[in-house]
Amino acid sequence: MKLYIVGAGPGDPDLITVKGLKLLQKADVIMYTDSLVNEELVALGNPDAEVLQSSGMALEEMVELMLTHLRAGKTVVRLHTGDPSVYGAIMEQIALLKAEGVEVEIVPGVSSVFAAAAAVGAELTIPELTQTLILTRAEGRTPVPERENLRALAEHHCTLALYLSATLTKKVVRELIEAGWREDTPVAVVQRASWPDQLIVRTTLENLDADMGKHGIRKHAMILAGWALDPDIHEKSEQYRSKLYDKTFTHGYRKGVKEG
């Protein structure tokens, strides 16, 4: 028995891998979270597949249903929003499935962090400005390990991508400022990245909470923060050019030339 966990991507049905789409097209059963995954993508799957919506199911109910179909010899695809490895809650599903002798194959997908970066036209790692991207979330009802509290992570002063934090912006602002971030640090918020109703809000750390409230953003939002999100960064590009395309830089495929 083998279950396929497939990354659905951020929303746009075209942003699924070729492998993921092929699996959808041959699936006998497709289980997806209807509150998060675009139904247009599900519709691209096998027209004869049984489609199961899982938003109202608990873990054990989902797994038992998948096991029932797997034991019947059916090809089952569990379709997860974004990339399953980031806040996908797949570990607990895999643990129960493996205990029943089920093999699991994970097919990666486009995470909302990269769809959001694409939407705002940003490179999140810029030479000599920031070379590190931290994917995390603010602590809410679900705790985070003490060493990973937002203030501690923010002390690195690199680019931050905050999942699941749209209702916690007061906490976000407070902890980043306590970590020494400037109030005018650029922030970009992308709600429902890649969906037809995508909303982009460019703001600063100081104005983040007010602007989130003004636009009524409380869920399905990616918060990107740091100087890589400076809307004027392209005008300063000569300060932060990489070595990769520097004509004076020698690497394995090109010999650099001396200037002057």
Protein Blocks (a to p, Z undefined) as FASTA:
>chain_A
ZZddddebjmiamlccfklmmmmmmpfbdcddfklpcfklmmmmcfkbccddfklpcfkl
mmmmmmmmmmnopacddddehjfkgonlmmmmmmmmmmnopacdddddddfklmmmmmno
pafbdghkbccdcddddddfbccdfklgfklmmmnopacddehklmmmmmmmmmmmmnop
afklccdddehehiaklccddddfklmmmmmmmnopabhiacdedjklpmklmmmmmmmc
cfklmmkbccfkbccddeZZ
